[in-house]
């Protein structure tokens, strides 16, 4: 965010959306809620994506930035909802969007709810790009894999990848 957004212009969106445990996922490891709390403390973030509005060289843009250090940047329902709301806001305000991707894919602890996010985000991008005719840049960092690659990672009008980035979908 500091590399792209003009100082003092970043305004977060969606920070009130936080992960719960929608399918009451249990494994042999720590409960899902405990893992979320661990990553909140570790990163200082509330989720694997930050979304907001800021200025890039004086131009107002909508931006999402994924954080791989938060559960591998995995896309759960909150990540999907934050990105969808960002796209919908940008469509209403006619703002360009930049999303910086870094993800291991869908978040298994939320089951099919995480997989639904691919379709939800793709649908919002269809409205944004094809109907509203607005501009979306996807920046792929290493790694960008799974459902993020299969959906919004590869839907940019312009797609930029850092050199030697690991980009994959199986």
KEFI-52341 format. One line per field, with one value per atom (N, C-alpha, C, O): residue number from 1; x, y, z. Coordinates in steps of 0.05 Angstrom, whole numbers, always signed. Each point is the difference from the previous one (the first is absolute). Last residue first. Layout:
// KEFI-52341
seq <- (NUM,...)
c1 <- (X,...)
c2 <- (Y,...)
c3 <- (Z,...)
// end
This chain:
// KEFI-52341
seq <- (170,170,170,170,169,169,169,169,168,168,168,168,167,167,167,167,166,166,166,166,165,165,165,165,164,164,164,164,163,163,163,163,162,162,162,162,161,161,161,161,160,160,160,160,159,159,159,159,158,158,158,158,157,157,157,157,156,156,156,156,155,155,155,155,154,154,154,154,153,153,153,153,152,152,152,152,151,151,151,151,150,150,150,150,149,149,149,149,148,148,148,148,147,147,147,147,146,146,146,146,145,145,145,145,144,144,144,144,143,143,143,143,142,142,142,142,141,141,141,141,140,140,140,140,139,139,139,139,138,138,138,138,137,137,137,137,136,136,136,136,135,135,135,135,134,134,134,134,133,133,133,133,132,132,132,132,131,131,131,131,130,130,130,130,129,129,129,129,128,128,128,128,127,127,127,127,126,126,126,126,125,125,125,125,124,124,124,124,123,123,123,123,122,122,122,122,121,121,121,121,120,120,120,120,119,119,119,119,118,118,118,118,117,117,117,117,116,116,116,116,115,115,115,115,114,114,114,114,113,113,113,113,112,112,112,112,111,111,111,111,110,110,110,110,109,109,109,109,108,108,108,108,107,107,107,107,106,106,106,106,105,105,105,105,104,104,104,104,103,103,103,103,102,102,102,102,101,101,101,101,100,100,100,100,99,99,99,99,98,98,98,98,97,97,97,97,96,96,96,96,95,95,95,95,94,94,94,94,93,93,93,93,92,92,92,92,91,91,91,91,90,90,90,90,89,89,89,89,88,88,88,88,87,87,87,87,86,86,86,86,85,85,85,85,84,84,84,84,83,83,83,83,82,82,82,82,81,81,81,81,80,80,80,80,79,79,79,79,78,78,78,78,77,77,77,77,76,76,76,76,75,75,75,75,74,74,74,74,73,73,73,73,72,72,72,72,71,71,71,71,70,70,70,70,69,69,69,69,68,68,68,68,67,67,67,67,66,66,66,66,65,65,65,65,64,64,64,64,63,63,63,63,62,62,62,62,61,61,61,61,60,60,60,60,59,59,59,59,58,58,58,58,57,57,57,57,56,56,56,56,55,55,55,55,54,54,54,54,53,53,53,53,52,52,52,52,51,51,51,51,50,50,50,50,49,49,49,49,48,48,48,48,47,47,47,47,46,46,46,46,45,45,45,45,44,44,44,44,43,43,43,43,42,42,42,42,41,41,41,41,40,40,40,40,39,39,39,39,38,38,38,38,37,37,37,37,36,36,36,36,35,35,35,35,34,34,34,34,33,33,33,33,32,32,32,32,31,31,31,31,30,30,30,30,29,29,29,29,28,28,28,28,27,27,27,27,26,26,26,26,25,25,25,25,24,24,24,24,23,23,23,23,22,22,22,22,21,21,21,21,20,20,20,20,19,19,19,19,18,18,18,18,17,17,17,17,16,16,16,16,15,15,15,15,14,14,14,14,13,13,13,13,12,12,12,12,11,11,11,11,10,10,10,10,9,9,9,9,8,8,8,8,7,7,7,7,6,6,6,6,5,5,5,5,4,4,4,4,3,3,3,3,2,2,2,2,1,1,1,1)
c1 <- (-91,-1,-29,-5,+72,-27,-1,+9,+68,-9,-29,-13,+111,-28,-10,+11,+80,-13,-29,-14,+97,-22,-11,-2,+76,+3,-22,+4,-5,+18,+3,+2,-94,+28,+18,-9,-83,+11,+29,+15,-115,+29,+9,-13,-76,+10,+31,+13,-108,+30,+8,-9,-78,+4,+30,+8,-44,+8,+0,+5,-22,-21,+6,-17,+65,+3,-21,-2,+3,+28,+5,+18,-105,+8,+29,+6,-34,-21,+12,+10,+43,-23,-22,-17,+93,+9,-24,-3,-15,+6,+10,-9,-8,-24,+4,-15,+104,-27,-22,+1,+96,-9,-29,-14,+107,-29,-10,+8,+85,-15,-28,-12,+71,+6,-5,+11,-63,+25,+3,-18,-43,+5,+27,+21,-99,+28,+5,-10,-71,+7,+30,+13,-90,+27,+4,-5,-82,+9,+28,+5,-88,+27,+10,+0,-105,+21,+25,+0,-97,+23,+22,+12,-103,+8,+24,+5,-37,-24,+8,-8,+76,-15,-24,-7,+67,+15,-17,+3,-43,+19,+14,+2,-61,-15,+19,-5,+46,-14,-16,+2,+40,+19,-13,+6,-56,+4,+19,-5,-5,-25,+2,-9,+80,+0,-25,+1,+5,+19,+0,+0,-52,-10,+17,-10,+37,-22,-10,-7,+74,+11,-22,+4,-25,+12,+11,-1,-34,-20,+11,-10,+62,-1,-20,+5,+2,+23,+1,+8,-76,-4,+24,-4,+2,-10,-6,-2,+65,-13,-10,+14,+39,-27,-15,-21,+112,-15,-28,-16,+83,-13,-17,-20,+48,+5,-16,-25,+68,-24,+7,+17,+69,-25,-23,+1,+92,+2,-26,-2,+43,-19,+7,+10,+1,+19,-16,-10,-6,-7,+24,+23,-65,+26,-6,-8,-54,+1,+27,+8,-61,+24,-3,-6,-65,+7,+27,+7,-69,+17,+6,+1,-92,+29,+14,-11,-87,+15,+30,+14,-90,+15,+17,+14,-68,-18,+15,-12,+63,-19,-18,-5,+63,+14,-17,+2,-38,+4,+14,-8,-2,-26,+2,-13,+90,-7,-26,-2,+28,+19,-7,-2,-44,-10,+18,-10,+37,-25,-10,-8,+82,+8,-25,+0,-14,+15,+7,-4,-36,-19,+14,-11,+64,-17,-19,-5,+58,+17,-17,+2,-46,+5,+18,-4,-15,-24,+5,-11,+99,-24,-23,+2,+102,-24,-24,-9,+122,-22,-26,-4,+102,-16,-25,-11,+72,+7,-16,-4,-6,-11,+6,-18,+55,-25,-12,-14,+93,+7,-25,+2,-5,+5,+6,-5,-55,+24,+3,-15,-35,-1,+26,+22,-80,+27,-2,-8,-55,+0,+29,+12,-66,+22,-5,-10,-29,-8,+22,+10,+3,-4,-11,+2,+25,-15,-4,-11,+93,-25,-13,+13,+73,-21,-26,-20,+97,+9,-23,-3,-37,+24,+9,-13,-58,+9,+26,+18,-104,+22,+7,-14,-55,+1,+24,+4,-25,-4,+1,+3,+15,-12,-4,-4,+61,-7,-12,+12,+2,+0,-7,-17,+22,+21,+0,+16,-52,-5,+22,+20,-18,-24,-7,-17,+118,-22,-24,+2,+88,-12,-23,-11,+70,+2,-10,+8,-8,+25,+4,+22,-104,+22,+26,+16,-90,-5,+22,+10,-8,+9,-6,+14,-45,+29,+11,+19,-112,+10,+31,+12,-55,-5,+12,+13,-10,+19,-4,+20,-81,+26,+21,+17,-103,-1,+27,+9,-19,+2,+0,+16,+21,-26,+4,+18,+67,-15,-27,-2,+38,+15,-18,-21,-13,+18,+16,+12,-104,+20,+17,-6,-93,+18,+19,-7,-73,+21,+17,+9,-99,+10,+21,-2,-41,-6,+9,+1,+11,-26,-8,-24,+86,+5,-26,-15,+56,-11,+8,+22,+19,-7,-12,+9,-20,+21,-10,-24,+3,-6,+23,+23,-19,-20,-8,-12,+71,+14,-20,+8,-23,-6,+14,-2,+48,-28,-3,+19,+58,-8,-30,-16,+84,-23,-10,-9,+100,-12,-22,+4,+58,-25,-14,-22,+111,-23,-26,-20,+107,-1,-25,-7,+5,+11,-3,-21,+27,-19,+14,+18,+29,-18,-16,-6,+70,+14,-18,+10,-44,+19,+14,+7,-61,-17,+18,-6)
c2 <- (-516,-28,-9,-23,+117,-10,-29,-7,+97,-27,-4,+14,+50,+4,-28,-12,+63,-27,+5,+9,+60,-6,-28,-8,+63,-27,-7,-18,+120,-20,-26,+1,+53,+6,-22,-22,+51,-19,+8,+9,+32,+4,-20,-4,+29,-18,+3,-4,+59,-2,-18,+4,+1,+11,+0,-4,-69,+28,+8,-16,-72,+15,+29,+15,-90,-1,+15,-2,-2,+3,+1,+15,-32,+27,+5,+20,-118,+21,+27,+5,-85,-9,+21,-2,+15,-1,-5,+12,-17,+28,+2,+17,-103,+15,+29,+12,-68,-9,+18,+11,+35,-27,-4,+17,+50,+4,-26,-7,+39,-16,+11,+13,+47,-28,-7,+12,+63,-3,-30,-15,+82,-27,-1,+4,+72,-3,-27,-3,+55,-21,-3,-3,+82,-10,-21,+5,+48,-16,-11,-12,+89,-11,-14,+12,+8,+12,-18,-22,+17,+7,+14,+20,-59,+27,+10,+24,-112,+17,+29,+18,-85,-4,+19,+9,-9,+2,+1,+17,-23,+21,+4,+23,-97,+25,+24,+18,-101,+1,+26,+14,-33,+10,+1,+18,-56,+29,+13,+22,-115,+12,+31,+15,-68,+0,+14,+14,-29,+21,+3,+22,-92,+26,+23,+20,-110,+8,+28,+16,-52,+2,+11,+18,-41,+26,+5,+22,-107,+18,+28,+14,-80,-4,+18,+9,-11,+14,-3,+18,-62,+29,+15,+22,-118,+11,+31,+13,-44,-17,+14,+16,+15,+10,-16,+8,-25,+0,+11,-1,+1,-26,-1,-15,+97,-8,-25,+1,+31,+1,-10,-17,+49,-10,+3,+16,+15,-29,-12,-24,+129,-19,-28,-7,+116,-17,-21,+6,+89,-28,-14,+3,+100,-13,-27,-2,+77,-21,-14,-10,+107,-16,-21,+8,+62,-19,-12,-7,+104,-23,-17,+10,+49,+0,-23,-22,+58,+0,+3,+16,-27,+24,+4,+20,-99,+23,+27,+19,-99,+2,+25,+15,-38,+12,+3,+20,-64,+28,+14,+22,-115,+13,+30,+16,-68,+1,+15,+17,-35,+19,+4,+23,-89,+27,+21,+21,-110,+5,+28,+15,-46,+6,+7,+18,-45,+26,+7,+24,-108,+22,+27,+19,-97,+3,+23,+14,-36,+10,+5,+21,-62,+28,+13,+22,-116,+16,+30,+17,-70,-9,+19,+17,-39,+15,-15,-20,+27,-16,+17,+18,-1,+16,-14,+8,-45,-5,+17,-8,+21,-26,-5,-9,+93,-5,-25,+2,+33,-7,-5,-11,+44,-29,-9,-23,+106,-5,-30,-13,+90,-25,-4,+9,+79,-12,-24,+1,+75,-22,-12,-2,+101,-19,-22,+6,+87,-21,-21,-7,+116,-28,-17,+8,+101,-16,-28,-3,+72,-12,-18,-17,+62,+20,-10,+14,-71,+23,+20,+11,-81,-9,+22,+5,-15,+13,-12,-4,-43,+18,+13,-3,-74,+21,+17,+7,-116,+28,+17,-9,-97,+14,+29,+7,-104,+27,+13,-2,-107,+22,+26,+1,-84,-4,+20,-1,+24,-20,-1,+15,+43,-14,-23,-17,+58,+4,-15,-18,+16,+25,+7,+23,-105,+19,+28,+20,-95,-2,+23,+11,-21,+9,+1,+19,-54,+28,+12,+22,-114,+16,+30,+16,-76,-1,+17,+16,-27,+18,+0,+21,-83,+28,+20,+19,-109,+6,+28,+14,-46,+5,+7,+16,-41,+27,+6,+23,-110,+21,+28,+17,-99,+7,+24,+17,-80,+20,+5,-2,-90,+24,+18,-8,-69,-9,+23,-2,+29,-18,-9,+7,+49,-10,-20,-16,+99,-18,-8,+16,+34,-12,-21,-24,+86,-28,-16,-24,+121,-6,-29,-6,+73,-28,-11,-15,+117,-16,-29,-5,+107,-28,-12,+6,+99,-18,-29,-5,+116,-27,-18,+3,+91,-10,-29,-13,+66,-11,-11,-15,+60,-28,-11,-24,+105,-7,-29,-16,+106,-28,-3,+17,+61,-4,-28,-9,+77,-27,+0,+7,+68,-2,-26,-4,+37,+14,-3,+13,-31,+3,+15,+21,-76,+25,+2,-7,-90,+21,+25,-1,-81,+8,+25,+16,-60,+3,+12,+13,-34,+23,+5,+23,-99,+24,+25,+19)
c3 <- (-206,-6,-4,-5,-1,+6,-8,-22,+38,-6,+5,+16,-13,-6,-9,-18,+63,-2,-4,+19,-48,+19,-6,-23,-20,+11,+21,+16,-37,-13,+16,+24,-16,+7,-13,-5,-41,+19,+7,-17,-29,+4,+21,+21,-90,+21,+0,-20,-17,-2,+24,+22,-32,-27,-6,-23,+94,-3,-30,-17,+63,-14,-5,-10,+60,-29,-16,-24,+121,-7,-30,-10,+52,-5,-7,-12,+11,-2,-4,-22,+30,-17,-2,-17,+74,-28,-18,-21,+111,-7,-29,-15,+53,-7,-6,-15,+14,+6,-9,-22,+36,-9,+6,+12,-7,-5,-12,-22,+86,-19,-5,+18,-32,+5,+29,+18,-82,+14,+7,-4,-67,+11,+13,-13,-17,+4,+15,+22,-85,+18,+2,-21,-11,-2,+22,+23,-77,+22,-6,-21,-14,-4,+26,+21,-71,+17,+0,-11,-28,-17,+15,-9,+33,+7,-17,-1,-15,-1,+6,-15,+15,-25,-2,-22,+101,-25,-25,-18,+106,+1,-27,-10,+24,+0,-3,-16,+26,-25,-3,-20,+102,-20,-28,-15,+86,+5,-21,-9,+6,-8,+4,-17,+48,-29,-11,-20,+113,-8,-31,-10,+46,+9,-9,-11,-5,-17,+7,-17,+72,-27,-19,-15,+105,-3,-28,-10,+43,-11,-6,-17,+63,-29,-14,-22,+117,-11,-31,-14,+62,+3,-12,-11,+19,-25,+2,-21,+97,-19,-25,-12,+91,-5,-22,-9,+38,+24,-3,+19,-90,+4,+26,+1,-69,+28,+7,+2,-101,+17,+28,+3,-53,-10,+19,+19,-10,-5,-10,-5,-7,+13,-6,-22,-2,+13,+15,+22,-91,+8,+12,-10,-10,+3,+12,+23,-80,+21,-1,-21,-16,+1,+22,+23,-84,+22,-5,-22,-7,-7,+24,+23,-26,+7,-12,-3,+9,-25,+5,-12,+76,-1,-25,-3,+18,+5,-2,-9,+1,-23,+4,-19,+89,-22,-25,-14,+89,+6,-23,-8,+2,-3,+6,-14,+27,-29,-3,-18,+106,-12,-30,-9,+56,+8,-12,-8,-5,-15,+7,-18,+66,-28,-16,-16,+105,-1,-28,-8,+22,+4,-1,-11,+6,-24,+3,-20,+94,-22,-25,-13,+84,+6,-22,-8,+4,-5,+5,-14,-6,+13,-7,-17,-19,-5,+13,-9,+31,-9,-1,+15,+8,-18,-10,-20,+86,-28,-19,-23,+118,-9,-30,-15,+39,+15,-13,-20,-16,+27,+17,+22,-113,+1,+29,+6,-44,+17,+3,+14,-88,+15,+15,-8,-32,+3,+18,+23,-87,+19,+0,-20,-13,+0,+21,+22,-85,+19,+0,-22,-4,-9,+23,+24,-62,+20,-12,-22,-1,-11,+21,+11,+2,-1,-11,+0,+11,-16,-4,-22,+67,-13,-19,-21,+112,-25,-9,+17,+39,+4,-27,-19,+77,-21,+7,+23,+4,+6,-25,-22,+75,-22,+8,+23,+6,+7,-25,-21,+54,-20,+14,+18,+30,-20,-23,-18,+121,-21,-20,+2,+74,+8,-20,+7,+24,-18,+10,+17,+20,+6,-18,+1,+5,-22,+7,-13,+77,-15,-20,-2,+51,+17,-15,+3,-49,+6,+17,-5,-12,-23,+3,-10,+78,-2,-22,+4,+4,+20,+0,+4,-61,-9,+20,-8,+33,-22,-11,-5,+69,+12,-20,+4,-34,+12,+14,-1,-37,-20,+12,-7,+66,-12,-19,+4,+10,+15,-14,-24,-4,+8,+17,+9,-50,+21,+11,+22,-62,-10,+24,+23,-54,+21,-13,-18,-7,-9,+24,+16,-35,+25,-6,+7,-69,-2,+24,+0,-6,-11,-2,+1,+54,-6,-11,+13,-18,+21,-5,-11,-25,-2,+25,+22,-53,+12,-2,+1,-31,-7,+10,-9,+18,+18,-6,+16,-71,+24,+21,+18,-110,+7,+24,+5,-55,-2,+10,-2,+9,+1,-3,+8,-43,+17,-2,-21,-8,+2,+21,+23,-47,-15,+2,-11,+48,+12,-15,+8,-65,+29,+9,-11,-80,+9,+30,+11,-58,+7,+10,+16,-43,-21,+6,-18,+79,-26,-21,-19,+106,+2,-27,-6,+15,+0,+0,-15)
// end
